[in-house]
Amino acid sequence: MSGSLGRAAAAVLLWGRGAGGVVLRAPGVRAAGSGTGAGGGGQAERLDGLVKKDKVVVFLKGTPERPQCGFSNAVVQILRLHGVRDYAAYNVLDDPELRQGIKDYSNWPTIPQVYLNGEFVGGCDILLQMHQNGDLVEELKKLGIRSALLDEKKDQDSK
């Protein structure tokens, strides 16, 4: 667990992990298969693989192109603001087992859920707070992702 995820995100990480397993696509957004594996430990292993497979993973209601709740839309918009286009997104509305499974896996009751480098960060509120206080820029940098907001600030400073 990264100690520099920020105060709010670090607190979220303390919630730990439980047991639980699918997906969609936008430019650069990778979708996984839509079938769920066997329940119990098999699903927990599958979810562990999904959250660790990509640097940025989001479980949301809908797709990045068509979010189906305001909180999922906010997460997609925050990632777009930072220029994060290459991430895995999983539509929990396509699979009730996945929807419950990811909640059990993270021990977090709501969707959307965001994972950075295999670590659970939190939902919309946590991602928004990280965006507002600058922690998201730093966490993306650790993943080798340069936030587009840094380029925007650089352009404004040069004027």
VENDAFEN-V588881 format. One record per run of one state. SS is the DSSP state (H for helix, E for strand, - for the rest). FROM is the first residue (numbers start at 1). LEN is the number of residues. Records with the same first field share a line. If there is no record, write none. Layout:
SS: FROM-LEN + FROM-LEN
This chain:
-: 1-6 + 14-16 + 31-10 + 54-2 + 61-1 + 63-4 + 68-2 + 82-6 + 95-1 + 107-6 + 117-2 + 123-1 + 134-1 + 143-5 + 158-2
H: 7-7 + 41-13 + 70-12 + 92-3 + 96-11 + 124-10 + 135-8 + 148-10
E: 30-1 + 56-5 + 62-1 + 67-1 + 88-4 + 113-4 + 119-4
